[in-house]
Amino acid sequence: MPSTAALLSQAFNGLALGSLLALVASGLTIILGTLGVLNFAHGALFAVGAYTAFVMMQATHSFVLALLGGSAVMLIVGFAMERLVIRHFYARPDEDQILVTYGIGIVLVEGLRAYFGGNSQRVPVPSWGVGATKLGFMIYPTYRLQLIGIVAALLVGLYLVLYRTSVGLVVRAGIENAGMVGILGIDVRRTFLFVFAVGIVAVGLAGMLYAPVVAVTPDMGASFMVQSFVVIVLGGLGSFPGAVIGGLIAGEIISLTSAFDSAYSEVMLYGLMALVLVARPQGLFGTEGRV
């Protein structure tokens, strides 16, 4: 039986993991809800973000500049993917979308492996995140606390874009009825480009922020991709609040279960997903018809 201190530490680990899952899933649910594209390259793009942070840190020696430069790189990657490949598959069957995005993911992962090699890379913790912080009831790594705060700020910013701007209004309308948005004379293609790029930047930032916590490897995004799809099922397709709450729930389940037996952490997550699908197929915050 784990101690109270160990459970508290795991709870904070779950909050950090859950916030990252929320950021990854929010980008994924916006793309899936608006464009109807099942982006199976999301995990590979998570790794691309982490390697971008590694390269930028070597060039600038500043984590803040690495985040800014990495965001610009991921924005370009998102624009290129949407213009060159994804836009040709909007009207194609789901299986075609799965195959092409899965193929893109394989190309990206193997490209990273070919360029950086199979050995893991390390992104140093920024100087302002080194050490541990006393919280009164426990001591916890400073950077992980800052990670939670940074991701929370990013999610608030994404919420403001979606719910407090005209662009966000178009995006949310597109999630509900993309055809009607086009009939109203709005340039849907430009909106789709913006949405896809924002989703890619979100997952890239998640990878960059996670890079100082773990070893950076080409396959590091695989588990995040699977878990982010589970988060979407829990929260509901097209629901930004659902992605955030679902991510936090998933993070806590994985971390707290690991305190007892790590072998059952994924089992518990999938078990909850099955229960939600039975009791509320549209997810916790989803609407009827989006299942």
Buried (B, 14 or more C-beta within 10 A) or exposed (E): EEEEEEBBBBBBBBBBBBBBBBBBBBBBBBBBBBBBBBBBBBBBBBBBBBBBBBBBBEEEEBBEEBBEBBBEBBBEBBBEBBBEBBBEBBEEEEEEBBBBBBEBBEEBBEBBBEEBEEEEBEBBBBEEBEEEBEEEEBEBBBBBBBBBEBBBEBBEEBBEBBEEEEBBBBBBBBBBEBEEBBEEEBEBEEBBBBBBBBBBBBBBBBBBBBBBBEEBBBEBBBEBBBBBBBBBBBBBBBBBBBBBBBBBBBBBBBBBBBBBEEEEBBEBBBEBBEEBBEEBEBBBBBBEEBE
